[in-house]
Amino acid sequence: MSSNTLTDPTKRSEISKYKEDLITDCLDGRPSFESESRYSLSTDGPAIRYIQPPNPEWEFGDPVTSTELGRRWMEGAKHDDDWEHFDAEKEETRKIYSLMISGVQPRPIAFVSSISATGEENIAPFSFFQALSPSPPLIMISAMNAPRIKDTTANIQATKDFTVNLISLPWIVQGNAASIDSPAHVSEWELAGLTKEPSTHVRAPRVKESAFSIECTLFDKYDIVHPDTGANMSSITFGLIKCIHVRKDILNARGVPDPAKLQNVSRLGDISYGLVTEAFRLPRPSWDSDGEMIEQVLKRKQTPDESKEVQQ
Ligand SMILES: Cc1cc2nc3c(=O)[nH]c(=O)nc-3n(C[C@H](O)[C@H](O)[C@H](O)COP(=O)(O)O)c2cc1C
């Protein structure tokens, strides 16, 4: 941590609430990014360590409890009272939201650039985001409409295009800052410290700091209407991909992004973000190649093992 701005208590009154929260919740007692993260060394070597997958001895039909790792995992699911049940109709929306964003994770983050009908340029992150279909090439983002309709939603519906920029580690702080609910006259681009790059197929600029940007036009929209109240709660925007910009230095030999070089940041839940520091590979099973063998293995497993029965 540098000099006295963050550490000197007499200067704390001059620093923002953002910095106060950063100190108490994100810095205090934690090792520094530079000294501990594999990513801080990423220019010298791969940030992601590839290890073998768990349970390489696994055979089709083997249960999770066939390994020590699996047995320990299933310890937490032995009794009926090992579970908490949240009835969505009875819980507060806030509780369901917290459960959803912390349970359905990690989520990729779409950093969306859009322009309003009157020409204001806007950026904001959205983690209710997914790639949907390669042909037609589609992505979706979902924006909540309460307590206000997001500028991103209004802009895309008005001007019909936008860009989605994937956030890499070196600019996650700027990307996070752009989620601020700033008034219309404040430029989120300037506030976040990010750079506009003209798009080639749409009017909304892309983010120069992003190594993977997608230009989209509005393909369709879907309003999520609450079944009980009839209120329009969220808007799903479906984006038709017009062009994908990928930085050459993050490509692997197959010409697609190498996760170790792309350094995508995901959203975990609450204010936690995630990095991939370990990965493993698993082959895709194919019934054509292995179906016959799988059926034999399953049949063998169903046949009572006589020697075991005698021992019991
Ligand atoms: C990492 C991250 C992910 C977010 N994901 C969503 C999301 O999926 N949907 C949503 O409505 N708001 C999301 N938000 C909040 C919006 O970014 C925030 O409301 C922002 O002010 C919207 O900006 P806009 O009004 O300029 O569109 C997210 C915020 C962060 C920091």
PDBQT file of the ligand as one rigid body, heavy atoms in Angstrom, charges set to zero:
ROOT
HETATM    1  C1  LIG A 401     -20.032  -6.643 -11.125  1.00  0.00    +0.000 C 
HETATM    2  C2  LIG A 401     -21.400  -6.058 -11.198  1.00  0.00    +0.000 A 
HETATM    3  C3  LIG A 401     -22.405  -6.747 -11.840  1.00  0.00    +0.000 A 
HETATM    4  C4  LIG A 401     -23.681  -6.206 -11.942  1.00  0.00    +0.000 A 
HETATM    5  N1  LIG A 401     -24.651  -6.918 -12.585  1.00  0.00    +0.000 NA
HETATM    6  C5  LIG A 401     -25.889  -6.400 -12.703  1.00  0.00    +0.000 A 
HETATM    7  C6  LIG A 401     -26.904  -7.129 -13.404  1.00  0.00    +0.000 A 
HETATM    8  O1  LIG A 401     -26.684  -8.232 -13.911  1.00  0.00    +0.000 OA
HETATM    9  N2  LIG A 401     -28.138  -6.563 -13.502  1.00  0.00    +0.000 N 
HETATM   10  C7  LIG A 401     -28.418  -5.336 -12.970  1.00  0.00    +0.000 A 
HETATM   11  O2  LIG A 401     -29.551  -4.864 -13.101  1.00  0.00    +0.000 OA
HETATM   12  N3  LIG A 401     -27.469  -4.614 -12.326  1.00  0.00    +0.000 NA
HETATM   13  C8  LIG A 401     -26.210  -5.109 -12.204  1.00  0.00    +0.000 A 
HETATM   14  N4  LIG A 401     -25.236  -4.388 -11.558  1.00  0.00    +0.000 N 
HETATM   15  C9  LIG A 401     -25.536  -3.030 -11.117  1.00  0.00    +0.000 C 
HETATM   16  C10 LIG A 401     -25.404  -2.038 -12.273  1.00  0.00    +0.000 C 
HETATM   17  O3  LIG A 401     -24.095  -2.051 -12.819  1.00  0.00    +0.000 OA
HETATM   18  C11 LIG A 401     -25.688  -0.624 -11.741  1.00  0.00    +0.000 C 
HETATM   19  O4  LIG A 401     -27.038  -0.564 -11.328  1.00  0.00    +0.000 OA
HETATM   20  C12 LIG A 401     -25.396   0.476 -12.719  1.00  0.00    +0.000 C 
HETATM   21  O5  LIG A 401     -25.506   1.715 -12.056  1.00  0.00    +0.000 OA
HETATM   22  C13 LIG A 401     -26.339   0.494 -13.905  1.00  0.00    +0.000 C 
HETATM   23  O6  LIG A 401     -25.921   1.551 -14.732  1.00  0.00    +0.000 OA
HETATM   24  P1  LIG A 401     -26.824   2.282 -15.799  1.00  0.00    +0.000 P 
HETATM   25  O7  LIG A 401     -28.036   2.855 -15.102  1.00  0.00    +0.000 OA
HETATM   26  O8  LIG A 401     -25.890   3.324 -16.298  1.00  0.00    +0.000 OA
HETATM   27  O9  LIG A 401     -27.211   1.286 -16.833  1.00  0.00    +0.000 OA
HETATM   28  C14 LIG A 401     -23.959  -4.928 -11.398  1.00  0.00    +0.000 A 
HETATM   29  C15 LIG A 401     -22.945  -4.230 -10.709  1.00  0.00    +0.000 A 
HETATM   30  C16 LIG A 401     -21.685  -4.796 -10.608  1.00  0.00    +0.000 A 
HETATM   31  C17 LIG A 401     -20.618  -4.042  -9.878  1.00  0.00    +0.000 C 
ENDROOT
TORSDOF 0
